[in-house]
Amino acid sequence: MIDMILVFSLGMFIISITLSMYRMVVGPTIPDRMLALDVISYGLTVVMGIIAVISGSPYLIVISFSLALWFFIGALYVARYMEGEQIGD
Amino acid sequence: MVTEIFLVIGTFLVVLGGALSIIGAIGLLRFPSYFVRIHAATVSVIGGSVVPLIGVAFLSYGIHGQDGIVTSLGALGTAAFIFLTAPVSSHAIARSAARMRIPREPLEHDHLEEDGR
């Protein structure tokens, strides 16, 4: 029962990721694409957490934590790049 | 008894997070310009990632018992991290987008332009 509900919500997250991927491909400016990439990455984090609950192994949640950290650094780097500054100054 | 309560709370939070994620993605598709789309992205990040990760923490302890406590604590840590850092990255991108002069369609008044910054 709970497995079926989890697979159903997994499908909801995959629909959301697909809709955001359209905005990432089409989006007219660079900040639009970056915003859609944020939504996609945090949705992917939740998908990994749900798969970790279904499969019962604790390895995927570590990868999901490092994925969230990596996308935070990537968003800051792109913001610095769009302002024309170098990181580390 | 505690296990059933954890299962009900976790399932409710995960399904609520899926619905909020779809709502945020539809807003991301339909809204006219970047500074309006930030609202939809906030719904989709805070409501669609932090809430279901807390639900995943409840569910993992409820289903697997003592074996799932690593997954539970990891999901709680990830939720706290996203709750702290998603506004920071969103604000950084919005600040640099305001300096890039990208199109702002339903704009009525710009105080930042008035100040000359």
N, CA and C atoms of all chains as a GROMACS GRO file, in nm:
protein
  618
    1MET      N    1   0.083  -0.120   0.000
    1MET     CA    2   0.000   0.000   0.000
    1MET      C    3   0.087   0.126   0.000
    2ILE      N    4   0.178   0.133   0.097
    2ILE     CA    5   0.264   0.251   0.106
    2ILE      C    6   0.362   0.256  -0.011
    3ASP      N    7   0.404   0.138  -0.058
    3ASP     CA    8   0.490   0.134  -0.177
    3ASP      C    9   0.420   0.191  -0.298
    4MET      N   10   0.289   0.159  -0.313
    4MET     CA   11   0.214   0.212  -0.426
    4MET      C   12   0.201   0.363  -0.418
    5ILE      N   13   0.176   0.416  -0.296
    5ILE     CA   14   0.165   0.561  -0.280
    5ILE      C   15   0.299   0.628  -0.310
    6LEU      N   16   0.409   0.562  -0.269
    6LEU     CA   17   0.541   0.620  -0.295
    6LEU      C   18   0.573   0.623  -0.444
    7VAL      N   19   0.535   0.516  -0.516
    7VAL     CA   20   0.560   0.515  -0.661
    7VAL      C   21   0.475   0.620  -0.729
    8PHE      N   22   0.351   0.640  -0.679
    8PHE     CA   23   0.263   0.745  -0.734
    8PHE      C   24   0.323   0.883  -0.716
    9SER      N   25   0.375   0.912  -0.595
    9SER     CA   26   0.435   1.044  -0.573
    9SER      C   27   0.565   1.059  -0.650
   10LEU      N   28   0.635   0.947  -0.674
   10LEU     CA   29   0.754   0.951  -0.760
   10LEU      C   30   0.716   0.996  -0.901
   11GLY      N   31   0.602   0.945  -0.951
   11GLY     CA   32   0.552   0.988  -1.081
   11GLY      C   33   0.518   1.136  -1.082
   12MET      N   34   0.463   1.189  -0.969
   12MET     CA   35   0.432   1.332  -0.962
   12MET      C   36   0.560   1.415  -0.972
   13PHE      N   37   0.665   1.370  -0.902
   13PHE     CA   38   0.789   1.446  -0.909
   13PHE      C   39   0.851   1.440  -1.047
   14ILE      N   40   0.836   1.325  -1.116
   14ILE     CA   41   0.894   1.314  -1.250
   14ILE      C   42   0.819   1.404  -1.348
   15ILE      N   43   0.686   1.416  -1.331
   15ILE     CA   44   0.608   1.510  -1.415
   15ILE      C   45   0.656   1.654  -1.392
   16SER      N   46   0.677   1.689  -1.264
   16SER     CA   47   0.724   1.824  -1.232
   16SER      C   48   0.861   1.852  -1.292
   17ILE      N   49   0.951   1.752  -1.286
   17ILE     CA   50   1.085   1.769  -1.342
   17ILE      C   51   1.078   1.786  -1.494
   18THR      N   52   0.987   1.712  -1.558
   18THR     CA   53   0.973   1.723  -1.704
   18THR      C   54   0.923   1.862  -1.744
   19LEU      N   55   0.823   1.915  -1.669
   19LEU     CA   56   0.772   2.049  -1.700
   19LEU      C   57   0.881   2.154  -1.682
   20SER      N   58   0.962   2.141  -1.575
   20SER     CA   59   1.069   2.238  -1.554
   20SER      C   60   1.177   2.226  -1.659
   21MET      N   61   1.196   2.104  -1.710
   21MET     CA   62   1.298   2.084  -1.814
   21MET      C   63   1.261   2.158  -1.942
   22TYR      N   64   1.128   2.168  -1.969
   22TYR     CA   65   1.084   2.247  -2.084
   22TYR      C   66   1.125   2.393  -2.067
   23ARG      N   67   1.105   2.447  -1.946
   23ARG     CA   68   1.143   2.586  -1.922
   23ARG      C   69   1.294   2.603  -1.931
   24MET      N   70   1.370   2.500  -1.891
   24MET     CA   71   1.515   2.513  -1.898
   24MET      C   72   1.564   2.514  -2.042
   25VAL      N   73   1.496   2.437  -2.131
   25VAL     CA   74   1.540   2.435  -2.271
   25VAL      C   75   1.495   2.562  -2.342
   26VAL      N   76   1.368   2.606  -2.317
   26VAL     CA   77   1.311   2.715  -2.395
   26VAL      C   78   1.356   2.851  -2.343
   27GLY      N   79   1.359   2.863  -2.207
   27GLY     CA   80   1.368   2.989  -2.135
   27GLY      C   81   1.451   3.098  -2.198
   28PRO      N   82   1.398   3.219  -2.214
   28PRO     CA   83   1.464   3.318  -2.301
   28PRO      C   84   1.597   3.370  -2.247
   29THR      N   85   1.612   3.383  -2.116
   29THR     CA   86   1.737   3.440  -2.063
   29THR      C   87   1.809   3.338  -1.975
   30ILE      N   88   1.932   3.370  -1.938
   30ILE     CA   89   2.012   3.279  -1.855
   30ILE      C   90   1.953   3.262  -1.714
   31PRO      N   91   1.904   3.368  -1.644
   31PRO     CA   92   1.844   3.346  -1.513
   31PRO      C   93   1.722   3.253  -1.515
   32ASP      N   94   1.645   3.255  -1.624
   32ASP     CA   95   1.533   3.160  -1.634
   32ASP      C   96   1.583   3.016  -1.634
   33ARG      N   97   1.685   2.991  -1.712
   33ARG     CA   98   1.739   2.856  -1.718
   33ARG      C   99   1.797   2.814  -1.583
   34MET      N  100   1.860   2.909  -1.514
   34MET     CA  101   1.921   2.876  -1.384
   34MET      C  102   1.814   2.846  -1.280
   35LEU      N  103   1.702   2.920  -1.286
   35LEU     CA  104   1.591   2.896  -1.193
   35LEU      C  105   1.530   2.758  -1.217
   36ALA      N  106   1.510   2.723  -1.345
   36ALA     CA  107   1.456   2.590  -1.377
   36ALA      C  108   1.553   2.481  -1.335
   37LEU      N  109   1.684   2.508  -1.346
   37LEU     CA  110   1.784   2.409  -1.303
   37LEU      C  111   1.780   2.388  -1.152
   38ASP      N  112   1.754   2.497  -1.076
   38ASP     CA  113   1.736   2.484  -0.931
   38ASP      C  114   1.620   2.391  -0.898
   39VAL      N  115   1.505   2.416  -0.964
   39VAL     CA  116   1.387   2.334  -0.938
   39VAL      C  117   1.413   2.188  -0.973
   40ILE      N  118   1.481   2.165  -1.087
   40ILE     CA  119   1.510   2.027  -1.130
   40ILE      C  120   1.601   1.958  -1.029
   41SER      N  121   1.704   2.030  -0.981
   41SER     CA  122   1.800   1.964  -0.894
   41SER      C  123   1.739   1.930  -0.759
   42TYR      N  124   1.658   2.020  -0.702
   42TYR     CA  125   1.598   1.988  -0.573
   42TYR      C  126   1.490   1.880  -0.587
   43GLY      N  127   1.420   1.876  -0.703
   43GLY     CA  128   1.329   1.764  -0.726
   43GLY      C  129   1.401   1.632  -0.736
   44LEU      N  130   1.521   1.634  -0.797
   44LEU     CA  131   1.602   1.512  -0.810
   44LEU      C  132   1.648   1.463  -0.673
   45THR      N  133   1.678   1.560  -0.582
   45THR     CA  134   1.712   1.523  -0.444
   45THR      C  135   1.600   1.444  -0.378
   46VAL      N  136   1.475   1.492  -0.396
   46VAL     CA  137   1.361   1.423  -0.334
   46VAL      C  138   1.339   1.287  -0.399
   47VAL      N  139   1.358   1.278  -0.533
   47VAL     CA  140   1.343   1.149  -0.600
   47VAL      C  141   1.442   1.047  -0.545
   48MET      N  142   1.566   1.092  -0.521
   48MET     CA  143   1.666   1.002  -0.462
   48MET      C  144   1.626   0.959  -0.322
   49GLY      N  145   1.569   1.050  -0.243
   49GLY     CA  146   1.526   1.014  -0.108
   49GLY      C  147   1.414   0.911  -0.111
   50ILE      N  148   1.318   0.927  -0.203
   50ILE     CA  149   1.207   0.832  -0.210
   50ILE      C  150   1.257   0.695  -0.256
   51ILE      N  151   1.352   0.693  -0.353
   51ILE     CA  152   1.407   0.564  -0.397
   51ILE      C  153   1.485   0.499  -0.283
   52ALA      N  154   1.553   0.579  -0.200
   52ALA     CA  155   1.623   0.523  -0.084
   52ALA      C  156   1.526   0.460   0.014
   53VAL      N  157   1.407   0.520   0.033
   53VAL     CA  158   1.308   0.460   0.123
   53VAL      C  159   1.254   0.331   0.064
   54ILE      N  160   1.225   0.330  -0.069
   54ILE     CA  161   1.168   0.210  -0.130
   54ILE      C  162   1.268   0.094  -0.128
   55SER      N  163   1.395   0.123  -0.163
   55SER     CA  164   1.492   0.014  -0.170
   55SER      C  165   1.547  -0.023  -0.033
   56GLY      N  166   1.542   0.069   0.065
   56GLY     CA  167   1.584   0.034   0.199
   56GLY      C  168   1.734   0.040   0.223
   57SER      N  169   1.810   0.099   0.131
   57SER     CA  170   1.954   0.110   0.153
   57SER      C  171   1.991   0.255   0.181
   58PRO      N  172   2.081   0.284   0.273
   58PRO     CA  173   2.109   0.423   0.312
   58PRO      C  174   2.212   0.493   0.225
   59TYR      N  175   2.252   0.435   0.112
   59TYR     CA  176   2.361   0.497   0.036
   59TYR      C  177   2.314   0.615  -0.047
   60LEU      N  178   2.189   0.610  -0.099
   60LEU     CA  179   2.145   0.714  -0.191
   60LEU      C  180   2.127   0.848  -0.123
   61ILE      N  181   2.097   0.849   0.009
   61ILE     CA  182   2.067   0.977   0.074
   61ILE      C  183   2.195   1.059   0.090
   62VAL      N  184   2.310   0.991   0.098
   62VAL     CA  185   2.438   1.063   0.105
   62VAL      C  186   2.464   1.135  -0.027
   63ILE      N  187   2.436   1.064  -0.138
   63ILE     CA  188   2.454   1.125  -0.269
   63ILE      C  189   2.358   1.242  -0.287
   64SER      N  190   2.236   1.231  -0.232
   64SER     CA  191   2.141   1.340  -0.247
   64SER      C  192   2.187   1.464  -0.170
   65PHE      N  193   2.248   1.443  -0.050
   65PHE     CA  194   2.301   1.558   0.025
   65PHE      C  195   2.412   1.628  -0.052
   66SER      N  196   2.505   1.549  -0.108
   66SER     CA  197   2.615   1.613  -0.179
   66SER      C  198   2.566   1.677  -0.308
   67LEU      N  199   2.458   1.624  -0.368
   67LEU     CA  200   2.401   1.685  -0.489
   67LEU      C  201   2.341   1.822  -0.457
   68ALA      N  202   2.269   1.833  -0.343
   68ALA     CA  203   2.214   1.962  -0.303
   68ALA      C  204   2.324   2.063  -0.278
   69LEU      N  205   2.434   2.020  -0.214
   69LEU     CA  206   2.548   2.110  -0.188
   69LEU      C  207   2.612   2.156  -0.318
   70TRP      N  208   2.626   2.064  -0.412
   70TRP     CA  209   2.690   2.096  -0.539
   70TRP      C  210   2.608   2.196  -0.620
   71PHE      N  211   2.475   2.182  -0.619
   71PHE     CA  212   2.395   2.276  -0.697
   71PHE      C  213   2.390   2.414  -0.633
   72PHE      N  214   2.402   2.420  -0.499
   72PHE     CA  215   2.410   2.551  -0.432
   72PHE      C  216   2.536   2.625  -0.476
   73ILE      N  217   2.649   2.554  -0.477
   73ILE     CA  218   2.774   2.618  -0.520
   73ILE      C  219   2.764   2.659  -0.667
   74GLY      N  220   2.701   2.574  -0.750
   74GLY     CA  221   2.688   2.605  -0.892
   74GLY      C  222   2.603   2.728  -0.916
   75ALA      N  223   2.494   2.745  -0.840
   75ALA     CA  224   2.408   2.862  -0.856
   75ALA      C  225   2.483   2.989  -0.818
   76LEU      N  226   2.559   2.984  -0.707
   76LEU     CA  227   2.637   3.102  -0.668
   76LEU      C  228   2.741   3.136  -0.774
   77TYR      N  229   2.802   3.033  -0.832
   77TYR     CA  230   2.905   3.057  -0.933
   77TYR      C  231   2.846   3.122  -1.057
   78VAL      N  232   2.728   3.075  -1.101
   78VAL     CA  233   2.665   3.133  -1.219
   78VAL      C  234   2.622   3.277  -1.192
   79ALA      N  235   2.576   3.306  -1.069
   79ALA     CA  236   2.538   3.443  -1.035
   79ALA      C  237   2.658   3.536  -1.041
   80ARG      N  238   2.771   3.490  -0.988
   80ARG     CA  239   2.893   3.570  -0.996
   80ARG      C  240   2.937   3.590  -1.139
   81TYR      N  241   2.920   3.486  -1.222
   81TYR     CA  242   2.961   3.495  -1.362
   81TYR      C  243   2.876   3.596  -1.437
   82MET      N  244   2.745   3.601  -1.405
   82MET     CA  245   2.658   3.694  -1.477
   82MET      C  246   2.687   3.837  -1.438
   83GLU      N  247   2.738   3.861  -1.317
   83GLU     CA  248   2.773   3.998  -1.280
   83GLU      C  249   2.908   4.039  -1.334
   84GLY      N  250   2.982   3.946  -1.391
   84GLY     CA  251   3.110   3.979  -1.447
   84GLY      C  252   3.223   3.985  -1.347
   85GLU      N  253   3.204   3.925  -1.229
   85GLU     CA  254   3.310   3.926  -1.130
   85GLU      C  255   3.376   3.789  -1.126
   86GLN      N  256   3.494   3.786  -1.069
   86GLN     CA  257   3.562   3.658  -1.049
   86GLN      C  258   3.535   3.608  -0.908
   87ILE      N  259   3.519   3.476  -0.893
   87ILE     CA  260   3.498   3.423  -0.759
   87ILE      C  261   3.633   3.416  -0.689
   88GLY      N  262   3.634   3.450  -0.562
   88GLY     CA  263   3.757   3.444  -0.484
   88GLY      C  264   3.822   3.580  -0.465
   89ASP      N  265   3.761   3.686  -0.521
   89ASP     CA  266   3.818   3.819  -0.499
   89ASP      C  267   3.773   3.875  -0.365
   90MET      N  268   0.208   0.153   1.757
   90MET     CA  269   0.122   0.272   1.759
   90MET      C  270   0.198   0.393   1.704
   91VAL      N  271   0.320   0.414   1.754
   91VAL     CA  272   0.400   0.526   1.706
   91VAL      C  273   0.437   0.506   1.560
   92THR      N  274   0.458   0.380   1.521
   92THR     CA  275   0.494   0.349   1.383
   92THR      C  276   0.384   0.389   1.286
   93GLU      N  277   0.257   0.359   1.323
   93GLU     CA  278   0.147   0.396   1.233
   93GLU      C  279   0.136   0.548   1.220
   94ILE      N  280   0.156   0.618   1.332
   94ILE     CA  281   0.149   0.765   1.326
   94ILE      C  282   0.258   0.819   1.233
   95PHE      N  283   0.380   0.761   1.244
   95PHE     CA  284   0.489   0.804   1.156
   95PHE      C  285   0.455   0.776   1.010
   96LEU      N  286   0.396   0.659   0.983
   96LEU     CA  287   0.363   0.624   0.844
   96LEU      C  288   0.260   0.720   0.786
   97VAL      N  289   0.156   0.754   0.866
   97VAL     CA  290   0.051   0.843   0.815
   97VAL      C  291   0.107   0.982   0.790
   98ILE      N  292   0.187   1.034   0.885
   98ILE     CA  293   0.243   1.169   0.868
   98ILE      C  294   0.338   1.174   0.748
   99GLY      N  295   0.422   1.070   0.734
   99GLY     CA  296   0.518   1.068   0.624
   99GLY      C  297   0.451   1.059   0.489
  100THR      N  298   0.350   0.973   0.477
  100THR     CA  299   0.280   0.961   0.348
  100THR      C  300   0.209   1.090   0.312
  101PHE      N  301   0.146   1.153   0.412
  101PHE     CA  302   0.077   1.280   0.385
  101PHE      C  303   0.176   1.386   0.338
  102LEU      N  304   0.293   1.395   0.404
  102LEU     CA  305   0.389   1.499   0.366
  102LEU      C  306   0.446   1.474   0.227
  103VAL      N  307   0.469   1.346   0.191
  103VAL     CA  308   0.527   1.317   0.059
  103VAL      C  309   0.427   1.349  -0.052
  104VAL      N  310   0.299   1.312  -0.033
  104VAL     CA  311   0.200   1.339  -0.137
  104VAL      C  312   0.174   1.489  -0.149
  105LEU      N  313   0.172   1.560  -0.033
  105LEU     CA  314   0.156   1.707  -0.036
  105LEU      C  315   0.273   1.772  -0.110
  106GLY      N  316   0.393   1.720  -0.088
  106GLY     CA  317   0.509   1.775  -0.157
  106GLY      C  318   0.502   1.752  -0.306
  107GLY      N  319   0.453   1.636  -0.349
  107GLY     CA  320   0.438   1.611  -0.493
  107GLY      C  321   0.339   1.706  -0.557
  108ALA      N  322   0.226   1.732  -0.489
  108ALA     CA  323   0.126   1.824  -0.543
  108ALA      C  324   0.182   1.964  -0.552
  109LEU      N  325   0.255   2.010  -0.447
  109LEU     CA  326   0.312   2.145  -0.450
  109LEU      C  327   0.420   2.157  -0.558
  110SER      N  328   0.492   2.047  -0.581
  110SER     CA  329   0.596   2.051  -0.685
  110SER      C  330   0.534   2.068  -0.823
  111ILE      N  331   0.423   1.996  -0.849
  111ILE     CA  332   0.357   2.011  -0.979
  111ILE      C  333   0.301   2.152  -0.995
  112ILE      N  334   0.243   2.209  -0.885
  112ILE     CA  335   0.188   2.346  -0.892
  112ILE      C  336   0.299   2.446  -0.924
  113GLY      N  337   0.414   2.429  -0.858
  113GLY     CA  338   0.526   2.519  -0.886
  113GLY      C  339   0.578   2.507  -1.027
  114ALA      N  340   0.580   2.384  -1.081
  114ALA     CA  341   0.629   2.366  -1.218
  114ALA      C  342   0.534   2.428  -1.319
  115ILE      N  343   0.402   2.419  -1.293
  115ILE     CA  344   0.305   2.482  -1.384
  115ILE      C  345   0.321   2.635  -1.381
  116GLY      N  346   0.343   2.689  -1.259
  116GLY     CA  347   0.368   2.832  -1.250
  116GLY      C  348   0.494   2.874  -1.322
  117LEU      N  349   0.597   2.788  -1.314
  117LEU     CA  350   0.722   2.817  -1.386
  117LEU      C  351   0.702   2.818  -1.536
  118LEU      N  352   0.605   2.739  -1.583
  118LEU     CA  353   0.578   2.739  -1.727
  118LEU      C  354   0.495   2.859  -1.769
  119ARG      N  355   0.397   2.901  -1.687
  119ARG     CA  356   0.294   2.991  -1.736
  119ARG      C  357   0.321   3.138  -1.707
  120PHE      N  358   0.406   3.169  -1.608
  120PHE     CA  359   0.422   3.308  -1.569
  120PHE      C  360   0.503   3.387  -1.672
  121PRO      N  361   0.479   3.520  -1.683
  121PRO     CA  362   0.529   3.592  -1.799
  121PRO      C  363   0.678   3.624  -1.797
  122SER      N  364   0.737   3.662  -1.683
  122SER     CA  365   0.877   3.703  -1.688
  122SER      C  366   0.952   3.647  -1.566
  123TYR      N  367   1.081   3.674  -1.561
  123TYR     CA  368   1.166   3.606  -1.462
  123TYR      C  369   1.130   3.642  -1.319
  124PHE      N  370   1.106   3.771  -1.293
  124PHE     CA  371   1.083   3.812  -1.155
  124PHE      C  372   0.948   3.767  -1.103
  125VAL      N  373   0.859   3.722  -1.191
  125VAL     CA  374   0.733   3.662  -1.145
  125VAL      C  375   0.753   3.512  -1.125
  126ARG      N  376   0.844   3.453  -1.204
  126ARG     CA  377   0.865   3.308  -1.194
  126ARG      C  378   0.935   3.270  -1.065
  127ILE      N  379   1.000   3.367  -0.997
  127ILE     CA  380   1.069   3.335  -0.871
  127ILE      C  381   0.968   3.286  -0.767
  128HIS      N  382   0.845   3.342  -0.769
  128HIS     CA  383   0.743   3.298  -0.672
  128HIS      C  384   0.711   3.151  -0.690
  129ALA      N  385   0.690   3.110  -0.818
  129ALA     CA  386   0.659   2.970  -0.845
  129ALA      C  387   0.775   2.879  -0.807
  130ALA      N  388   0.898   2.927  -0.830
  130ALA     CA  389   1.013   2.845  -0.794
  130ALA      C  390   1.025   2.830  -0.643
  131THR      N  391   0.984   2.933  -0.567
  131THR     CA  392   0.985   2.921  -0.421
  131THR      C  393   0.886   2.815  -0.374
  132VAL      N  394   0.767   2.814  -0.433
  132VAL     CA  395   0.669   2.710  -0.399
  132VAL      C  396   0.728   2.572  -0.430
  133SER      N  397   0.794   2.563  -0.545
  133SER     CA  398   0.842   2.432  -0.588
  133SER      C  399   0.964   2.387  -0.509
  134VAL      N  400   1.044   2.480  -0.456
  134VAL     CA  401   1.164   2.437  -0.382
  134VAL      C  402   1.132   2.412  -0.236
  135ILE      N  403   1.070   2.510  -0.168
  135ILE     CA  404   1.045   2.493  -0.024
  135ILE      C  405   0.931   2.392  -0.003
  136GLY      N  406   0.820   2.408  -0.078
  136GLY     CA  407   0.709   2.316  -0.058
  136GLY      C  408   0.731   2.182  -0.123
  137GLY      N  409   0.814   2.179  -0.229
  137GLY     CA  410   0.829   2.054  -0.301
  137GLY      C  411   0.956   1.979  -0.271
  138SER      N  412   1.046   2.036  -0.190
  138SER     CA  413   1.166   1.961  -0.153
  138SER      C  414   1.184   1.944  -0.004
  139VAL      N  415   1.162   2.052   0.073
  139VAL     CA  416   1.184   2.043   0.218
  139VAL      C  417   1.074   1.958   0.283
  140VAL      N  418   0.948   1.983   0.244
  140VAL     CA  419   0.836   1.910   0.303
  140VAL      C  420   0.843   1.759   0.274
  141PRO      N  421   0.863   1.714   0.146
  141PRO     CA  422   0.870   1.568   0.126
  141PRO      C  423   0.998   1.505   0.181
  142LEU      N  424   1.106   1.583   0.200
  142LEU     CA  425   1.224   1.520   0.264
  142LEU      C  426   1.198   1.494   0.412
  143ILE      N  427   1.124   1.582   0.479
  143ILE     CA  428   1.084   1.554   0.617
  143ILE      C  429   0.991   1.432   0.620
  144GLY      N  430   0.902   1.423   0.518
  144GLY     CA  431   0.817   1.305   0.507
  144GLY      C  432   0.895   1.178   0.484
  145VAL      N  433   1.003   1.187   0.403
  145VAL     CA  434   1.090   1.070   0.379
  145VAL      C  435   1.157   1.027   0.510
  146ALA      N  436   1.196   1.125   0.593
  146ALA     CA  437   1.257   1.091   0.722
  146ALA      C  438   1.159   1.014   0.810
  147PHE      N  439   1.034   1.060   0.818
  147PHE     CA  440   0.932   0.988   0.897
  147PHE      C  441   0.910   0.848   0.840
  148LEU      N  442   0.897   0.839   0.705
  148LEU     CA  443   0.864   0.711   0.643
  148LEU      C  444   0.975   0.609   0.660
  149SER      N  445   1.101   0.654   0.651
  149SER     CA  446   1.211   0.559   0.661
  149SER      C  447   1.220   0.500   0.801
  150TYR      N  448   1.194   0.583   0.905
  150TYR     CA  449   1.193   0.526   1.040
  150TYR      C  450   1.069   0.442   1.062
  151GLY      N  451   0.959   0.476   0.996
  151GLY     CA  452   0.836   0.400   1.017
  151GLY      C  453   0.838   0.265   0.948
  152ILE      N  454   0.898   0.255   0.829
  152ILE     CA  455   0.898   0.129   0.755
  152ILE      C  456   1.008   0.038   0.804
  153HIS      N  457   1.133   0.089   0.809
  153HIS     CA  458   1.247   0.000   0.832
  153HIS      C  459   1.290  -0.007   0.978
  154GLY      N  460   1.234   0.078   1.065
  154GLY     CA  461   1.271   0.069   1.206
  154GLY      C  462   1.413   0.117   1.231
  155GLN      N  463   1.490   0.039   1.307
  155GLN     CA  464   1.626   0.081   1.342
  155GLN      C  465   1.721   0.081   1.222
  156ASP      N  466   1.690   0.001   1.119
  156ASP     CA  467   1.780  -0.003   1.003
  156ASP      C  468   1.771   0.125   0.920
  157GLY      N  469   1.657   0.194   0.928
  157GLY     CA  470   1.638   0.310   0.841
  157GLY      C  471   1.672   0.441   0.906
  158ILE      N  472   1.742   0.436   1.022
  158ILE     CA  473   1.762   0.563   1.094
  158ILE      C  474   1.871   0.647   1.027
  159VAL      N  475   1.961   0.581   0.951
  159VAL     CA  476   2.063   0.657   0.878
  159VAL      C  477   1.998   0.738   0.767
  160THR      N  478   1.907   0.672   0.691
  160THR     CA  479   1.833   0.743   0.587
  160THR      C  480   1.749   0.856   0.646
  161SER      N  481   1.691   0.831   0.764
  161SER     CA  482   1.606   0.931   0.828
  161SER      C  483   1.686   1.055   0.865
  162LEU      N  484   1.801   1.034   0.932
  162LEU     CA  485   1.882   1.149   0.972
  162LEU      C  486   1.942   1.220   0.850
  163GLY      N  487   1.978   1.145   0.747
  163GLY     CA  488   2.030   1.208   0.626
  163GLY      C  489   1.926   1.294   0.556
  164ALA      N  490   1.802   1.245   0.553
  164ALA     CA  491   1.695   1.323   0.489
  164ALA      C  492   1.667   1.449   0.570
  165LEU      N  493   1.672   1.440   0.704
  165LEU     CA  494   1.651   1.561   0.785
  165LEU      C  495   1.764   1.662   0.763
  166GLY      N  496   1.887   1.614   0.753
  166GLY     CA  497   1.999   1.705   0.727
  166GLY      C  498   1.989   1.771   0.592
  167THR      N  499   1.948   1.694   0.490
  167THR     CA  500   1.932   1.752   0.357
  167THR      C  501   1.822   1.856   0.356
  168ALA      N  502   1.712   1.829   0.428
  168ALA     CA  503   1.601   1.925   0.434
  168ALA      C  504   1.646   2.054   0.500
  169ALA      N  505   1.722   2.044   0.610
  169ALA     CA  506   1.770   2.165   0.677
  169ALA      C  507   1.866   2.242   0.587
  170PHE      N  508   1.950   2.170   0.513
  170PHE     CA  509   2.045   2.237   0.424
  170PHE      C  510   1.974   2.312   0.312
  171ILE      N  511   1.874   2.247   0.250
  171ILE     CA  512   1.800   2.313   0.142
  171ILE      C  513   1.723   2.432   0.196
  172PHE      N  514   1.664   2.417   0.318
  172PHE     CA  515   1.588   2.527   0.377
  172PHE      C  516   1.677   2.647   0.403
  173LEU      N  517   1.805   2.625   0.433
  173LEU     CA  518   1.893   2.738   0.458
  173LEU      C  519   1.952   2.797   0.330
  174THR      N  520   1.983   2.713   0.230
  174THR     CA  521   2.062   2.764   0.119
  174THR      C  522   1.983   2.796  -0.007
  175ALA      N  523   1.860   2.747  -0.023
  175ALA     CA  524   1.786   2.779  -0.145
  175ALA      C  525   1.751   2.928  -0.155
  176PRO      N  526   1.712   2.997  -0.046
  176PRO     CA  527   1.691   3.142  -0.058
  176PRO      C  528   1.817   3.218  -0.092
  177VAL      N  529   1.934   3.170  -0.044
  177VAL     CA  530   2.059   3.241  -0.072
  177VAL      C  531   2.092   3.237  -0.221
  178SER      N  532   2.082   3.118  -0.282
  178SER     CA  533   2.115   3.108  -0.424
  178SER      C  534   2.012   3.181  -0.509
  179SER      N  535   1.883   3.174  -0.468
  179SER     CA  536   1.778   3.243  -0.543
  179SER      C  537   1.800   3.395  -0.539
  180HIS      N  538   1.839   3.446  -0.422
  180HIS     CA  539   1.863   3.589  -0.409
  180HIS      C  540   1.985   3.633  -0.489
  181ALA      N  541   2.087   3.550  -0.493
  181ALA     CA  542   2.208   3.586  -0.570
  181ALA      C  543   2.176   3.594  -0.718
  182ILE      N  544   2.101   3.497  -0.769
  182ILE     CA  545   2.068   3.499  -0.912
  182ILE      C  546   1.975   3.617  -0.943
  183ALA      N  547   1.878   3.648  -0.852
  183ALA     CA  548   1.788   3.760  -0.877
  183ALA      C  549   1.863   3.892  -0.876
  184ARG      N  550   1.963   3.905  -0.789
  184ARG     CA  551   2.041   4.029  -0.782
  184ARG      C  552   2.120   4.051  -0.911
  185SER      N  553   2.181   3.943  -0.959
  185SER     CA  554   2.257   3.962  -1.083
  185SER      C  555   2.164   3.978  -1.203
  186ALA      N  556   2.041   3.920  -1.196
  186ALA     CA  557   1.946   3.938  -1.305
  186ALA      C  558   1.894   4.081  -1.308
  187ALA      N  559   1.880   4.145  -1.191
  187ALA     CA  560   1.836   4.284  -1.189
  187ALA      C  561   1.942   4.376  -1.246
  188ARG      N  562   2.068   4.338  -1.237
  188ARG     CA  563   2.173   4.422  -1.296
  188ARG      C  564   2.192   4.395  -1.444
  189MET      N  565   2.138   4.280  -1.494
  189MET     CA  566   2.156   4.246  -1.635
  189MET      C  567   2.054   4.314  -1.724
  190ARG      N  568   1.952   4.383  -1.667
  190ARG     CA  569   1.846   4.449  -1.745
  190ARG      C  570   1.771   4.350  -1.833
  191ILE      N  571   1.728   4.238  -1.777
  191ILE     CA  572   1.645   4.146  -1.853
  191ILE      C  573   1.503   4.202  -1.855
  192PRO      N  574   1.416   4.158  -1.951
  192PRO     CA  575   1.280   4.214  -1.960
  192PRO      C  576   1.196   4.186  -1.836
  193ARG      N  577   1.125   4.293  -1.791
  193ARG     CA  578   1.040   4.284  -1.672
  193ARG      C  579   0.901   4.330  -1.713
  194GLU      N  580   0.813   4.234  -1.747
  194GLU     CA  581   0.690   4.273  -1.818
  194GLU      C  582   0.586   4.343  -1.733
  195PRO      N  583   0.533   4.281  -1.625
  195PRO     CA  584   0.427   4.354  -1.551
  195PRO      C  585   0.487   4.450  -1.450
  196LEU      N  586   0.576   4.537  -1.495
  196LEU     CA  587   0.646   4.629  -1.404
  196LEU      C  588   0.569   4.760  -1.392
  197GLU      N  589   0.545   4.803  -1.267
  197GLU     CA  590   0.476   4.930  -1.247
  197GLU      C  591   0.571   5.038  -1.200
  198HIS      N  592   0.658   5.005  -1.105
  198HIS     CA  593   0.746   5.107  -1.049
  198HIS      C  594   0.873   5.040  -1.002
  199ASP      N  595   0.988   5.103  -1.029
  199ASP     CA  596   1.116   5.042  -0.994
  199ASP      C  597   1.192   5.135  -0.901
  200HIS      N  598   1.196   5.100  -0.773
  200HIS     CA  599   1.265   5.185  -0.678
  200HIS      C  600   1.417   5.176  -0.691
  201LEU      N  601   1.462   5.060  -0.740
  201LEU     CA  602   1.607   5.043  -0.754
  201LEU      C  603   1.662   5.131  -0.864
  202GLU      N  604   1.579   5.150  -0.970
  202GLU     CA  605   1.619   5.239  -1.080
  202GLU      C  606   1.620   5.384  -1.034
  203GLU      N  607   1.526   5.420  -0.943
  203GLU     CA  608   1.518   5.556  -0.893
  203GLU      C  609   1.643   5.594  -0.814
  204ASP      N  610   1.693   5.498  -0.737
  204ASP     CA  611   1.809   5.528  -0.655
  204ASP      C  612   1.936   5.540  -0.738
  205GLY      N  613   1.929   5.492  -0.863
  205GLY     CA  614   2.045   5.504  -0.948
  205GLY      C  615   2.151   5.400  -0.923
  206ARG      N  616   2.109   5.284  -0.867
  206ARG     CA  617   2.208   5.180  -0.840
  206ARG      C  618   2.200   5.069  -0.940
   0.00000   0.00000   0.00000
